[in-house]
Amino acid sequence: MTHITAFAIKWLNLFLDEKTELKTLVGAPLPAACRAMGFIMDMGHSFADKHKTTGWSIDDLYNVLDGVTDISVLGNGLYSLWRYYNHWAYSGKEILVPGNRGWFILALLRMGELSIRHPNQPLAKPLIGEEISQEQLTAELELLENIPSSAGEEIAARLINTAAEKGITEALYLLGEIFEYGKGFEKNHHFSFSFYYQAAQRQHEDACLKVAECFRTGRGTEADENKAVHWYEQAAMAGKAEAQFRYGIAHEEGIGVPAALGEALKWYLLAAEQNHAGAQYNAAICYHYGRGTKADVEKALHYYQLSAEAGHSAAQYNLGVCCAEGIGRPADIREAVYWYTKAAESGYTKAQVNLAHCYQHGEGVPMDTEKARYWYSKAAEQGDEYATEARSAL
């Protein structure tokens, strides 16, 4: 069975590698290798009959994947689909389309997994004769035994082992990461989305969040706010803080769900409990201005403080304002300057203006016209008209 594992790794690596030439994928090497494994080109009948499917898209394969346990039948399907692109398709280049290429990647991943999990599964014999000679068979098997080491093949092997140890879902998610971050292969957001989506459909929590982000930003797929909200909900229900934060925003703004500030606050608080700085800030805003709840300055200050300490610049600015104006606490202009400085250094325009004002008038810090000019200039560079005028008046 090791030759099946080697076959899966070799061809998985080739299909994963965007630099693989088209002639390698639709030319003679793959069918020769398939025949050496004992696979037959049967127009896909054995695969279709066994799995009750007439479709050959990656989604069709995904939908029956759990029931794909016969390596020979899977190999027959792979060989037959190759024949379609080699002979009947409008253009052999169709095999390079992410979804089409993904079918082979998923099939080979499953084949490698099965070869590891079921090493004693009976297989069809190599087709020696008109289809393939003993010399060709020997050459193919020797080639499989001497696959050179490379980053791509190491990743392929790791994928197959992941599938065997943790299941196909985790391997699909790993494929998504490989293409999102370019781990051993060139980045390909279409591929990464495709694999994240398949993992998300199998309730992989991190994949649900990834898919939501893809739909929100249009990375690897067409942007769709409603679909993004759907997947944020799935991830939020699974306890993912970022998803809870985004799902809260959806409720606040009425994106994909009815606008409901109380519901938004509920999700912000859940994410805030997991130290999500953005959610802590949004919760603070809700309590500060009574959005979706009764105004509660004490709670607002609590969440401003948490968010500010986590580095959220808007929270640092708002906390500075509360300190300067004595909102919910005794006024303390020195502490206000501290938080204005934190936010200003991260590029927050309003904080830069307030900090410049403090240096201009010596509030909480020694008067320093040059520092005032510096911070007004920083804000002016970001288009703040007041800062531009204030700098000119110095």
C-alpha positions in Angstrom: 0.0 0.0 0.0 3.0 2.3 0.4 3.0 2.8 -3.4 -0.5 4.2 -3.2 0.6 6.6 -0.5 3.6 7.6 -2.7 1.3 8.0 -5.7 -1.0 10.3 -3.7 1.8 12.4 -2.3 3.5 12.8 -5.7 0.3 13.9 -7.6 -1.1 15.9 -4.7 2.2 17.8 -4.8 1.9 18.4 -8.5 -1.7 19.5 -8.4 -0.9 21.8 -5.5 2.1 23.4 -7.2 0.9 26.2 -9.5 4.2 25.9 -11.4 3.4 22.4 -12.6 3.0 22.6 -16.4 -0.3 21.9 -18.0 1.1 19.1 -20.0 2.1 17.3 -16.9 -1.5 17.3 -15.6 -3.3 16.4 -18.8 -0.5 14.6 -20.6 0.7 11.0 -20.5 2.3 10.8 -17.0 -0.8 10.6 -14.9 -2.7 7.9 -16.9 0.5 5.8 -16.9 0.7 6.2 -13.1 -3.0 5.4 -12.7 -2.6 2.2 -14.7 0.4 1.2 -12.7 -1.8 1.5 -9.6 -4.4 -0.7 -11.2 -6.9 2.1 -11.8 -9.1 1.9 -14.9 -10.7 4.6 -17.1 -14.3 3.5 -17.0 -16.0 6.8 -17.9 -16.5 7.3 -14.1 -19.2 4.6 -13.9 -17.8 2.7 -11.0 -17.4 5.9 -8.9 -20.8 7.3 -9.9 -22.6 4.0 -9.3 -21.0 3.4 -5.9 -21.6 7.0 -4.7 -24.9 7.8 -6.5 -23.5 10.9 -8.0 -23.4 12.1 -11.6 -21.6 15.4 -10.8 -17.9 15.9 -10.8 -17.5 19.2 -9.1 -15.5 19.6 -6.0 -18.7 20.1 -4.1 -20.1 16.8 -5.4 -17.0 15.1 -4.2 -17.1 16.8 -0.8 -20.8 15.7 -0.4 -19.9 12.0 -0.7 -16.4 12.1 0.7 -17.2 10.4 4.0 -18.5 7.4 2.1 -15.4 7.2 -0.2 -13.6 4.2 1.2 -12.6 2.2 -1.8 -9.2 3.3 -3.1 -9.6 1.5 -6.5 -13.0 3.1 -7.1 -11.6 6.5 -6.2 -8.7 5.9 -8.5 -11.0 4.9 -11.3 -12.9 8.2 -10.8 -9.7 10.2 -10.8 -8.5 8.5 -14.0 -11.8 9.0 -15.7 -12.1 12.7 -14.8 -8.5 13.1 -16.1 -9.7 11.6 -19.4 -12.5 14.2 -19.6 -10.1 17.1 -19.4 -7.6 15.3 -21.7 -10.1 14.4 -24.4 -13.7 15.7 -24.1 -13.4 19.1 -22.4 -13.5 22.2 -24.5 -10.0 22.9 -23.4 -7.6 20.9 -21.3 -6.8 24.2 -19.4 -10.1 23.7 -17.6 -8.3 21.4 -15.2 -6.4 24.5 -13.9 -9.6 26.2 -12.7 -9.4 26.2 -8.9 -12.6 24.2 -8.4 -11.6 21.6 -10.9 -8.0 21.4 -9.7 -9.4 21.2 -6.2 -11.3 18.0 -7.1 -8.0 16.2 -7.8 -6.4 17.7 -4.7 -9.3 16.5 -2.5 -9.4 13.1 -4.1 -5.7 12.6 -3.7 -5.8 13.8 -0.1 -8.5 11.2 0.6 -6.6 8.5 -1.3 -3.5 9.1 0.8 -5.5 9.1 4.0 -7.2 5.8 3.1 -3.8 4.2 2.2 -2.5 5.1 5.6 -5.6 4.1 7.6 -6.3 0.9 5.7 -2.9 -0.5 4.5 -4.3 -3.9 3.8 -7.2 -2.9 1.6 -7.2 -5.2 -1.5 -6.5 -3.3 -4.7 -6.9 -4.0 -8.4 -3.8 -5.4 -10.1 -1.7 -3.2 -12.4 -2.9 -3.4 -16.0 0.0 -5.1 -17.7 -0.4 -5.7 -21.4 -1.7 -3.3 -24.0 -2.3 -0.6 -21.5 1.0 -0.8 -19.7 4.1 -2.9 -20.0 6.0 -4.6 -17.2 8.9 -2.2 -17.9 6.6 0.9 -17.6 5.1 -0.5 -14.3 8.6 -1.1 -12.9 9.7 2.4 -13.9 6.6 4.0 -12.4 7.0 2.2 -9.1 10.7 3.0 -9.0 9.8 6.6 -9.6 7.4 6.6 -6.7 10.0 5.1 -4.4 12.5 7.8 -5.3 10.4 11.0 -5.0 12.9 13.8 -4.2 12.4 15.7 -1.0 10.9 19.2 -1.3 8.9 21.6 0.8 5.8 20.8 -1.2 6.1 17.1 -0.8 6.8 17.5 2.9 3.6 19.5 3.2 1.7 16.9 1.2 2.9 14.2 3.5 1.9 16.2 6.5 -1.5 16.8 5.0 -2.1 13.1 4.5 -0.9 12.3 8.0 -3.1 15.1 9.4 -6.0 13.5 7.6 -5.2 10.1 9.0 -4.7 11.3 12.6 -7.2 14.1 12.9 -9.6 13.6 10.0 -10.2 15.1 6.6 -11.7 18.3 8.1 -8.5 19.4 9.8 -6.6 18.6 6.7 -8.9 20.7 4.6 -8.4 23.6 7.0 -4.6 23.1 6.8 -4.8 23.3 3.0 -6.7 26.6 3.4 -3.9 28.0 5.6 -1.2 26.7 3.2 -2.7 28.8 0.3 -3.7 31.8 2.4 -0.2 32.3 3.9 1.9 30.7 1.1 3.3 27.9 3.3 5.5 26.1 0.8 3.4 27.2 -2.2 2.5 30.5 -3.8 -0.5 32.2 -2.1 -3.8 31.5 -3.8 -6.8 33.0 -2.2 -9.3 31.2 -4.4 -7.8 27.9 -3.3 -7.6 28.9 0.4 -11.3 30.0 0.4 -12.3 26.7 -1.4 -10.7 24.6 1.3 -11.8 26.8 4.2 -15.3 26.6 2.9 -15.3 22.8 2.8 -13.9 22.6 6.3 -16.5 25.1 7.5 -19.3 23.0 6.0 -18.0 20.2 8.3 -18.4 22.6 11.3 -14.7 23.4 11.7 -14.9 26.5 14.0 -11.8 28.3 12.8 -12.8 27.7 9.2 -16.2 29.2 9.8 -14.5 32.4 10.9 -12.1 32.3 7.9 -15.0 31.9 5.5 -16.9 34.8 7.1 -13.8 37.0 6.7 -13.5 35.9 3.0 -17.1 36.8 2.3 -16.7 40.1 4.2 -13.6 41.2 2.4 -14.1 39.5 -1.0 -10.8 37.5 -0.5 -10.9 34.5 -2.7 -14.6 34.8 -3.5 -17.2 37.5 -4.3 -17.9 39.7 -1.3 -21.3 39.1 0.3 -22.2 40.7 3.6 -25.2 38.4 4.2 -23.1 35.3 3.7 -20.4 36.7 5.9 -22.9 37.3 8.7 -24.2 33.7 8.4 -20.7 32.3 8.9 -19.9 34.8 11.6 -23.0 33.5 13.4 -21.7 29.9 13.1 -18.3 30.9 14.5 -19.9 33.1 17.2 -22.1 30.3 18.4 -18.9 28.2 18.7 -17.3 30.8 20.9 -14.9 32.6 18.5 -14.4 36.1 20.0 -13.7 37.8 16.6 -16.9 36.3 15.2 -18.9 37.4 18.3 -17.6 40.9 17.8 -18.5 40.9 14.1 -21.9 39.4 14.7 -22.5 42.1 17.2 -21.7 44.8 14.6 -24.1 43.1 12.2 -26.9 43.4 14.8 -25.9 47.0 15.5 -25.9 48.0 11.8 -28.7 45.7 10.6 -26.5 43.7 8.2 -28.0 40.3 7.4 -30.1 40.5 10.5 -32.6 43.0 12.0 -31.0 45.9 13.7 -31.1 45.3 17.4 -28.7 47.2 19.8 -29.5 45.0 22.8 -28.5 41.9 20.8 -25.4 43.7 19.6 -24.4 44.4 23.1 -24.9 40.8 24.1 -22.4 39.6 21.5 -20.0 42.4 22.4 -20.0 41.4 26.0 -19.4 37.7 25.1 -16.3 38.7 23.0 -15.2 41.2 25.7 -15.1 38.4 28.2 -12.4 36.9 26.0 -10.4 40.1 26.0 -11.4 41.2 22.5 -10.3 44.9 22.5 -12.7 46.0 19.8 -15.7 44.3 21.6 -14.7 45.9 24.9 -14.6 49.3 23.2 -18.0 48.8 21.5 -19.5 47.6 24.8 -18.1 50.8 26.5 -19.8 52.9 23.8 -23.1 51.1 24.4 -22.9 51.8 28.2 -21.6 55.3 27.8 -24.4 56.5 25.5 -27.2 54.1 26.5 -27.2 52.1 23.3 -29.2 48.9 23.7 -29.1 49.3 27.5 -29.4 52.0 30.2 -26.5 54.4 30.3 -23.9 53.3 32.9 -20.8 55.4 33.0 -19.1 53.1 35.6 -19.4 50.1 33.2 -18.4 52.3 30.3 -15.2 53.3 32.1 -14.5 49.7 33.0 -14.6 48.6 29.3 -12.8 51.7 28.1 -10.0 50.8 30.5 -9.8 47.2 29.4 -9.8 48.1 25.8 -7.3 51.0 26.3 -4.9 48.7 28.1 -5.1 46.3 25.3 -4.0 49.0 22.9 -7.2 50.1 21.2 -6.5 53.7 20.2 -10.2 54.9 20.1 -10.7 53.5 23.7 -7.4 55.2 24.8 -8.7 58.5 23.4 -12.2 58.2 25.0 -10.7 57.2 28.3 -8.4 60.3 28.0 -11.5 62.5 27.5 -13.2 60.9 30.5 -10.1 61.7 32.6 -9.9 65.2 31.3 -13.6 66.1 31.8 -14.2 64.1 35.0 -16.7 61.8 33.4 -17.5 59.1 36.0 -14.4 59.9 37.9 -12.5 62.8 39.3 -10.8 64.9 36.6 -7.2 64.1 36.1 -5.6 65.9 33.2 -2.2 64.2 33.7 -3.8 60.8 33.2 -5.7 62.2 30.2 -2.4 63.2 28.7 -1.1 59.7 29.3 -3.9 58.2 27.3 -3.9 60.9 24.6 -0.2 60.1 24.1 -0.8 56.4 23.7 -3.5 57.0 21.1 -1.6 59.7 19.3 1.4 57.5 18.9 -0.7 55.0 17.2 -1.9 57.6 14.7 -5.4 58.5 16.2 -6.1 62.0 14.9 -8.4 63.3 17.6 -5.9 62.2 20.2 -3.1 64.0 18.4 -5.1 67.2 18.3 -6.0 67.0 22.0 -2.4 66.2 22.9 -1.1 69.2 20.9 -3.7 71.4 22.7 -2.3 70.2 26.1 1.3 71.0 25.0 0.2 74.4 23.6 -1.5 75.5 26.8 0.5 73.5 29.4 -2.3 71.3 30.5 -1.1 68.3 32.3 2.4 68.8 30.8 4.9 71.7 30.7 4.0 74.1 27.9 6.0 73.2 24.8 5.2 74.9 21.5 7.4 72.6 19.4 5.7 69.5 20.7 2.4 71.2 20.1 3.4 72.0 16.5 4.6 68.4 16.0 1.3 66.8 17.1 -0.8 69.4 15.2 1.3 68.6 12.1 0.7 64.9 12.6 -3.1 65.5 12.7 -2.9 67.9 9.8 -1.2 65.3 7.7 -4.3 63.2 8.1 -6.5 66.0 6.9 -7.7 67.5 10.1 -8.6 71.1 9.3 -8.7 72.3 12.9 -5.1 71.0 13.4 -4.0 72.8 10.3 -5.4 76.1 11.5 -4.1 75.6 15.0 -0.6 74.9 13.7 -0.7 78.1 11.6 -1.7 80.1 14.7 1.2 79.0 16.8 
